[in-house]
Amino acid sequence: MKFTLSWLKDHLETDATLDQICEKLTAIGLEVEDVDDRAAFKPFTIAKIVTAEKHPEADRLKVLGVDKGDGKLIQIVCGAPNARAGLIGALAEPGTYVPGIDVTLGVGKIRGVESHGMMCSEKELMVSDDHNGIIDLPADAPLGTSYAAYAGLDDPVIEINLTPNRPDCTGVYGIARDLAAAGLGTLKTRKAPAFKVEGKTPVEVKLDFASDDTHLCPGFALRLVRGVKNGPSPQWMQKRLTAIGLRPINALVDITNYMTFDQARPLHVFDAAKVAGNLVVRRAKAGEKVLALDTREYELNPANVVIADDKGVESIAGIMGGEHSGCDENTVDVLVESALWDPLNIAKSGREHGIITDARYRFERGVDPEYMVAGLERATELVLELCGGVAAEANVVGYAGYKAKSINFPVSEVKRLTGIDVPAKESRDILVKLGFGVEGSGEQLKVSVPSWRPDVDGKADLVEEVLRIHGVEQVKAQPLDSHGVVNGKILTTLQIRTRAAKRALAARGMGEAVTWSFIPAEHATLFGGGSAALKLSNPIAADMSDMRPSLLPGLLSAAQRNAARGYGDVALFEVSGTYESDRPEGQRRVAGGVRRGTATLAGAGRMWSNGKAGGGKAVDVYDAKADALAVLEACGMPMGNVQIEKGGPDWYHPGRSGTIKMGPKVILGTFGEFHPKALDALDVGGALCGFEVYIDAIPEPKKKATKTKPVLELSPFQAVRRDFAFVVDKSVEAGAIIRAAASADRKLIGAVNVFDIFEGASLGADKKSVAIEVTIQPAERTLTDEDFDGLTKRIIANVEKTTGGTLRA
Amino acid sequence: MSDLESLKSTLLNEIEAAADEAAIEAVRVNALGKKGSVSELLKTLGAMSPEERQTRGAAINVLKNEITERITQRKSALKDAAIAARLAAESVDVSLPVRTSPAELGRIHPITQIVDEISAIFGDMGFSIAEGPDVETDYYNFTALNFPVGHPAREMHDTFFFPADENGERKVLRTHTSPVQVRTMEAQKPPIRIIIPGKTYRQDSDATHSPMFHQVEGLVIDKKANVANLRWVLEEFCKSFFEVDSVTMRFRPSFFPFTEPSFEVDIQCDRSGPVVKFGEGKDWMEILGCGMVHPNVLRFGGIDPDEYQGFAWGMGLDRIAMLKYGMPDLRDFFNADIRWINHYGFRPLDMPTLFGGLSA
């Protein structure tokens, strides 16, 4: 919403400065977005051309001697056809920025003759589009004074960023009312229009709506003014419209625009000669077309409301008039329309057709119903004043009058919600000044809401009115009550685990990424997603269409992008949501990670200490497994309950992946290298491994009765390590050998570790040797040779029995 | 030269000539061992007369002591030399590079770090952290937050929609973290003090808008929480978060469907340099929106607005991260460019606490 300072002062009697006004506007919720104080126009001076000679080197140029009031002549080369001795115009001297041509002047030399500035055209000053010659002022224009002040171009333009709840401030009058209530001056009363009415408006208006549709047009007023002369509107009106960015058209159209901004009352004018028969206000018929004032043709449908005559649609109600019945300089009889429309319907139709107009802006926020007729009266008065003619009696249909909302308002609400004391009388005065009806006295008020404030519904709204006018900055900070205790843990288990997983993975040298929650449909499908319920109806881009079923496609793509930039050894992780369904419980909390190239835990890239010419080891399934288990450990998962099964979902390499489980049903995570087809489909390559851990699948930790740790029992007897090597079929998993060995004596055997795997011709084609180290920790006494022999035999027997292998000779 | 002197001279030569610990040990055995030359001389004492023993014996003992001492000295010198030689041989090039600890290489994303910082601050004020789903119902995202039917935010150009289900209901990607306000009210009786960090989504994409971004929202509901308390909470937060001694804030009346009265809050700062500085300067920067929870929202949450009251605020997490740490472009947050992560990310062991400071 834009307006000028002088415009505001039409409605507000005030001594306040521009700065004070702007500060107050922002303070009462009408945030000033921009102030153009028109300083750019200040350097232009009224000056007289004293001499005008032909340029010695150019027929079309003249060399002027210009006097800006001090009698000295300034030499200027000028090409304007109307430049002549005696002309008084607007002078710009070197150093001046000329807005219309976006140039800062210097001292120039034109065809060998120095030029110290220019005499400006209206276009160069952005006063109008006139560029036929330089500005030609009357002989009494005072030399040496500011052209801007003389021409009224120094009127500051204020732009406010209006919140959608304030339709009343889409007009300068409403803004003045708010400022007056805030103590910045006195609101001038709108004087009742007075003019003579002759005859009736011959065009009848029918509101043709089904009974449940009458809200679409709650009122319509129309008046004929006969015998107008529609020329340009007066300078003062044109200047204001131009200042706020509107283009003056002709007096009748300018009046409607002026009323839109002055009184927040959009109007429409029809050239009566071009309207056939009576007017009908109705829903549009499907496929009905109208050529609108923007010279575009719109195809309408029954969701749109139109004003039609016998020939068809003349106007899209509340949004834009039709080109056909528009007013131009030939208009003699004019029909002025002032109507009310349904805000929702206007918003929808406007959006549907992509039409943004000042009328729509106001109607979709809500136009004051009580000013429908009054606005028509004021507009009529302006038409008569500017264009002459005779006004007929208006036709007013459909308007049922305004029933004010009534709110019981204990003024103590102000203190309750804001914490400040505003005297009851002040609260009451503020509401009255804003136009609210106030009954009762003291603490309990009955407040009725004025017709221009559809946003006010209840007590809280009235508190806001009092607060913003009293001054929001009057509210000083008051501490929130302390709980009076030391604050304890505030995170939930899931939050703690999410945090732990992130820190654990970062501590493993990985970089945390945040990738998009929506991924390409084919990626989603490939990773187990792609269901219709999780496809966006209106994705921002075609490849951001499906809610991700897994973190891996996003991370794999990210790794590839880094590789393309020359960073192929990259380790990325993310701990965030994946989506199994559109229900809240369908959103999983997952930790996922990808390592690429040689980005292992030890570090990426070649390194002298790696030996073998420093070659870095490519990442593999075991790197991913270690990451996954690290997440589980960081989340407090009891690792004794974790089982690893070979294989994973389809996107993994079937022989180089695993599934982490707790019991037969609960899947805690997956890890591995990827299936070549999956990588192809994602268009990624290189050595890659990854994992996902379902953090929300980890069971809640058992509640313990005490924080005390169990007693530490240290054995006084020395631990002993024994090595075994078994020859088994290649298909036998090392995990089975470990479990078999450990089960030989759960009390004595502390740990079983695999320290060597060997495959070779000497063992046979389908055999391998697995070497384990068993740590034996006696607890009660030193073990005898017999004890060791017995234990050794049990270990060997257990492993041989469960794996079908033999002790390697 | 007496025989003793001759022996002494021979032995001293041998001691001097011994090149390593083995050689000196051989000298010792040859001189002082059971059958050593000096030991053999001592054995002759028994056959001597007392007078002879007195002179000759003393001389032999002097010789023994001197040789013993010289051997010990030589042994020690040779041992030192051997160690020195070993150390010299074992010397390496310590300028060779070593691996950096993975805990120094890894990085935490600024969003995670900021959430930890904010949690530390609000945890101290007695808030807990609430979360909710990204895929929301129209009810929680709009209706229960007092968005009227037909509000522009409910249109396709602003909000991501999913296809209508069998009941004609369309889920949305939440456009703000506010649905969690109502979910919390339904699940918990007042008093309520929560912050809600999380992902949010809007149909928007340019240098300062991303279709996915992060918000943090706060909610306080009890029997007396008011605008003055709101102001205190926000002032304390901004001071702590930006780690400055004081901040100047400006509350401006504004409008949001879910609060009444509503405010936008500006923070005073210095924007003259390339980096925004808080706690000084003469410029204003809008930093958040807030207000008293709208009575309708309380009602939707099952709370009587005449008995309880409260306030809420919300701000862009990415935005305050950018303000504090200086990232120039929001879109980079979601690109997973390792160069950006390494530069703007945080070390995994840099955990924000109030006792140790939020940032290093």
Interface residues (C-beta under 8 A of the other chain):
Chain A: T26 A27 I28 G29 E31 T163 P164 N165 R166 P343 L344 A347 K348 R351 R416 L417 T418 G419 I420 D455 G458 K459 A460 D461 V463 E464 L467 R468 V472 E473 V475 K476 A477 Q478 P479 L480 D481 S482 H483 N487 I490 L491 T492 Q495 R499 K502 R503 A504 L505 A506 A507 R508 G509 M510 G511 E512 A513 V514 T515 W516 S517 F518 A532 A533 L534 K535 L536 S537 N538 P539 I540 M544 M547 G554 L555 A558 R561 N562 R565 Y567 V570 A571 L572 S576 G577 Y579 D582 R583 P584 G586 Q587 L601 A602 G603 M607 W608 S609
Chain B: L96 P97 V98 R99 T100 P102 A103 L105 G106 R107 I108 H109 I111 T112 D116 S119 F122 G123 D124 M125 G126 F127 S128 I129 E131 G132 P133 D134 V135 V149 G150 P152 E155 M156 H157 F160 F161 F162 P163 D165 R170 K171 L173 K199 Y201 Q203 D204 S205 P211 M212 V220 K224 A225 N226 V227 A228 N229 R231 W232 V233 E235 R250 F251 R252 P253 S254 F255 E260 P261 S262 F263 E264 M292 H294 P295 P305 Q309 F333 F334 N335 A336 D337 I338 R339 I341 N342 G345 R347 P348 L349 M351
